[in-house]
Amino acid sequence: MHRWAHRLIVGLSAGTFCGVMVIADTIMAQPVPAQSLSQSSVESADLSVDNTLVQDPEIKVGIVQRFGENKTDKLILAPLAGDQLTVSFKTGSEPQTITTERLEIETAMQPLPTPVLQEWVVLSTHRSFESAEDSAKRWQAAGINAEIAQPGAWQVWAKRADYSSPLLRRLLIENLHASGYPNAFIDSQVVTEVPKVAFIADGFRYARDEFSITSANRRIQLGKDAGQLRDLFAGDMKLQPNSYGNYTLVNQVPIELYLRGVVPHEIGPSAPKASIEAQAVLARTYALRNLRRFAIDDYEICADTQCQVYFGLAQTSPRSDQAIAATAGQVLTYNNELVDALYSSTTGGVTARFTDVWNGEDRPYLTPVIDSLQPKWNLAERPLSNETNFRAFISLQSGFNEEGWEAFRWVREASVEVIGETLRKYLSDRQHPLANFNKLTNLTVVERAPSGRVQRLSVETDIGSFDLIKDEAVKALVPLRSLLFYVEPIMELPKAEASSQTSGKLDALDSSVIEESTPNPVAAELEQAVNNHTDHKQTGRELVSEEQNKQAPILAGFRFVGGGFGHGVGMSQTGSYNLGEKGYSYQQILQFYYPGTELQPINSSITFYNAE
């Protein structure tokens, strides 16, 4: 999902602070060679859904969002054996169709007769759609029409039709800066060439900016490199221009078939049956609630971790198919509205409120839940907004649903140089006045939510300080896997004073630093006892420091000690494994993570999303 890691991690380890989930002991099916695919082989895996009983709306998924961004971009489309593609387009104002058994789509850079100024007013920049949407609502309320875009990071733009000239855009920026909005800026570039798309069918080349592709059985194979047809999608395709000067390939697909390309990659085919069924309900609900994400480009949802990963029909799973069929048409609601069906890989032992991570209004069904079947912690008595409470909580290693998963507890380190580099890029992308700082001097957690999530992280540099708010910290700081962490400096002797022999001594003697990375509850308990004792034995680093005339140490980096992987809002995918193994049904799993919600079949009385 959009979220940071809306999926599990491989082993479980991640792709993207977010990554496609692959279970360590599971080998994912390899793509089927194109020539071996046939209508019968594909449909034999289908589990039919009676559409007279289950509503099966179609959604528009951007499966190739930036086609033409690279000069060598190329796509190959083909039907299954025995079928043909039908391509629809316009010649002038007249509609036209052709049929073919193979379609090649390519781009070529076309020089413009005169350079063109391409620019827009960026009102705010965000890591996530959720915070961008809240910002857009605030700008609308202030009288500035806004639209949500995703050129890279999520951004809120002043509506381009309202500010269509350079003069209007600059007047707006002047007024915004004078009114106390210094972070608004104009993203501007001079364009001398643009990608122009064309498709080739049966030896003929057609230069068209927009065209649709379908087939009799609505199954289309897709290849993105060297003509290898590795992917298979249900439904229809459309190539269309987007807001960034290139093109998007959109797949229009029934929701139940869409889920076959989502569920096995979000939860993993070896998960307990109830976990997969819960995931199917959430994936269905999430997609239908989020159809507004890409309104700026006339499609609805993406196919990567900014939404939900979607791979079409080439890598489906029988167990996932069964879960989709068993829950066909079921969505999760609250007060007859689709819930914000957020989920993530690993919560770290406690789920988060919506506003612990993003700006906006809280959802009553997304409240902090201790991710355990045991009474491990009382948030009312010991809120994790308290730093002492938080550090005690994060030291707990057992008794949680996620116990044993690699991302449940973690320690990550990075040098000041590495952290500084990523911070400079983060600030530069936002045209922040401190983007050219030379030296990072400190990181301090200023505020936490009751669930322990960092709400405000102070960053101090040689030319000034700034705050990272909520999930922006994850975007700006490479080591972070979640907002559930504390940070401490790593101090070392100045390199000019410490020989390589001394460095070796430090590495050998100060073994406690290395041991911190090992999630050993006994070691953690001993370490805590030692650190709380006022007369403890000096570490190797302290002894060597004394030998070198007590030379003052310098800041070398930071150590981040935390738990969880992803935003932590809603269901924990790893936690659901334990609940499923303990005998929980998918209905019980959903109630555990989304208290007060109700399962319903899709019907016309349900509000998909209330914008007010």
Secondary structure, 3 states (H helix, E strand, C coil): CCCCCCCCCCCCCCCCCCCCCCCCCCCCCCCCCHHHCCHHHHHCCCCCCCCCCCCCCEEEEEEEEEECCCCCCEEEEEECCCCCEEEEEEECCEEEEEEECCEEEEEEEEEEEEEEEEEEEEEEEECCHHHHHHHHHHHHHCCCCEEEECCCCEEEEECCCCCCCHHHHHHHHHHHHHCCCCCCEEEEEEEEEEEEEEEEECCEEECCCCEEEEECCCEEEEECCCCCCCEEEECEEEEEECCCCCEEEEEEEEHHHHHHCCHHHHCCCCCCHHHHHHHHHHHHHHHHHCCCCCHHHCCCEECCCCCCCCCCCCCCCHHHHHHHHHCCCEEEEECCEECCCCEECECCCECECHHHCCCCCCCCCCCCCECCCCCCCCCCCCCCCCHHHHHHHHCCCCCCCCCCCCCCCEEEEEEHHHHHHHHHHHHHHCCCCCCCCCCEEEEEEEEECCCCCEEEEEEEECCEEEEEECCHHHHHCCCCCCCCEEEEEEEECCCCCCCHHHHHHHHHHCHHHHHCCCCCHHHHHHHHHHHCCCCCCCCHHHHHHHHCCCCCCEEEEEEEEECCECCCECEEHHHHHHHHHCCCCHHHHHHHHCCCCEEEECCCCCECCCCC
